[in-house]
Amino acid sequence: MVRRRTSIHGEWSSRWAFILAATGSAVGLGNIWKFPYITGENGGGAFVLVYLLCIAVIGIPIMMAEVMIGRRGRQSPVNTMYNLGIESGSSSHWKWLGWLGVVAGFLILSYYSVIAGWALDYVFKTATGTFSGANAEFVSSTFGGFISDPARLMFWHTLFMLMTMFVVAKGVSGGLEKAVRFLMPSLFVLLIIMVGYAFTTGEFMRGLAFLFEPNFDNLLYKHEAGGEFILNTHGEKIFTLEYVLIAMGHAFFTLSLGMGAIMIYGSYLPHNTSIAKTSFMIAGADTVVALLAGMAIFPIVFANQLDPGKGPGLIFETLPLAFGSMPFGTLFGTLFFVLLVFAAWSSSISLIEPAVAWLVENKNMKRLKAAIIMGASCWLVGILTVLSFNLWKNVHPVDFWVFKNKTFFDVLDYLTANIMLPLGGLAIAIFSVWIMSRSSTSDELDMKEESLAYNIWYFMTRYVTPLAVLFVFANLVELI
Ligand code: TRP
């Protein structure tokens, strides 16, 4: 058996530090901004059901595999995959999996920072009472005016990227982790208050039905965002698995899986920590936050006759309505957007941590310099997303296949979440059960090789997870 390694970047002080950091990475814009809007676009209940299934069947086994590989390798994903590839008697080429993750994380952060910037702007909008007593029309036009102003978007994008670089330069186990300790629970409480408000809108049950009553036609046949079915020339509905792909991609995105973020957090994890238990806790917390966000937003959507499929602006055009009319709305609203910024912040650092750790390990760079280089390049690429909502909103850079009619932002989002992350996750699953030996994975997972729990994980990761991903991917080819 191979000697257990230690990490040169230090280790978490405890199991809780890891759980907080990993939950901080998982809970972010994906839960509060993306989950509701893609659920709205993709027709509600059936989409949510598939998403939940993907969390259970694909997400949790892969999360365990990622943490396990990270702790085994104790280095940045690139070097970890390189070493474990050789150690397992396979090939050093597994390092390319690490690189795929570095690129995916980089591309995600480029647009993530822009959206986090929206939340920053909304902290100030809400705090200054912009939305007191506002109606749906006002809230919509405020948002429309905001995203059509590239200079303003640039300003907040720049600020958020600086915030991210600042924390990454200091090392991830620093101050932000302490902050997350009380900010996460606060976000949770505030979401419950929002759900409470949603209860008073009169459309609470309709919101719940939209989220939880599966209508499989909406999932399996092409439709306009949140609405009418698209028909072929014979007037028939067109079958597609694309929405299933989006649900699966989002399961990866929301759990921060498939690009090495959880792997690198695992590399700082002390021994004697149950990887299975912590993975379940992280996935559970993440899912609850997303569902609460959905339960807060959809009743407001229906109470104001808004379109659930309105896209990336959804939360910015619905929640302010609640803040505008509920008691202490200005206070709660400001607090909400502050907490959303923190949730995004604790996620964004995990997106470039693999790249920064690699620069520190292989190029002997100081963390500060590595953070500046990565942050600055990511900031530049982010400009593509800034312009996607205004000057270039009709520019479709890769106008074919699944990228038809998509802006730069849409392309980056689709490519990373629905293609790169599932591909990375698939490779991680394959590596952990087809390449690594049962003795090393069971040792690292702290499970007995003959135990039921280990064998369930092994079976899921060996057969169920890869086949599920491949099945959904197969449909991509058909979309050409
Ligand atoms: N999971 C985060 C969210 O839901 C985003 C995120 C952070 C992420 N790190 C990641 C997504 C790594 C994919 C891979 O907001």
Boltz pocket constraint, residues with backbone or C-beta under 6 A from the ligand:
constraints:
  - pocket:
      binder: B
      contacts: [[A, 25], [A, 26], [A, 27], [A, 28], [A, 29], [A, 30], [A, 31], [A, 105], [A, 108], [A, 252], [A, 253], [A, 254], [A, 255], [A, 256], [A, 257], [A, 258], [A, 259], [A, 261], [A, 347], [A, 348], [A, 350], [A, 351], [A, 421]]
      max_distance: 6.0
